[in-house]
Amino acid sequence: MSADNGIYIHKFRDGYKVIHAQCIENIYWKRGKNKYNYRVLKEYFKESPLFNELKKALDYADKLYEKAGWTEYGICEV
């Protein structure tokens, strides 16, 4: 059975946000397309802290990864 989870980093206008989530493909309108469904994107990342530097976001992603123990997709930028 697939865990379908990962640690995801997204760059927003005001900085980077990082989450541990499943079914990240839900942020897109259609499979294979790179057009975001912004309502879903906002819902996924709304509770994440905001980081002004990618390095800080990556450090936080490492901590989330350690806490998760294992993810199917590792750490990815979306």
N, C-alpha and C positions, 0 to 999 in steps of 0.2 A: 504494500500500500504506500502511496506517495504522500510525503509530508507537505510538499508544495509550499514550502516556506523559505524565507530568506531575510536578510537584513538589507534594507533598501534606503538609498540616499537620493534625495531629490533637491535640485537647486530651484528655489523660489526667488522672486524679485528681491526679497529682503534678506536672503541667506539660505542656508542648508538645513534640511530636516531629515531625521533618521528614524526608521521604524523597523520593528520585527513584525512581519505580517505573512499571511497566506493569500493566495489567489491575487497576486499583484497585477495580473493581466486585467483585472476588473477596472483599472484606471483608464483603460483605452476604450474608445467607442466600439471598435470592431477588431477582431483578431487580425494580426498582421499589419494593422494600421498604427501609426504613431500619433494619432490625434487623441488628446486627452479628454476624458469625461471629467471636467473640473470639479463637479459636485462630488464625485467619488474620490478623486485625488485629494480634495480638501478633507473629506471624511477620514481617509486613511491616515493623513499626516497631522490632523488637528491637535492631537495631544503631545506631539513631539516638541522637545525644546528646539529653539532656533540657534544656529551657529553661524557666525559671520565669516568663518574660515573653513575651507575644505578639510584642512588638517584636523581641526577640532571635531568636525563631523565624523571623520574617519576614526579618530580615537574613541569617540562615543560608540560608533558602529562596532569596533573591536570589543568593547565592554558588553554590548548587547549580544554579540556572537558568543562570547565566553559564557554569559548567563544562559543563553539558549542551549548550549552544549553541542548542538549540531543543527545545521540547516541544509536543505536540499540544494539551494542556490548560492549559499555563501553570502558575501557582501557585494552588492551590485548598485550601480548608479542607474536611476530611471529618469 
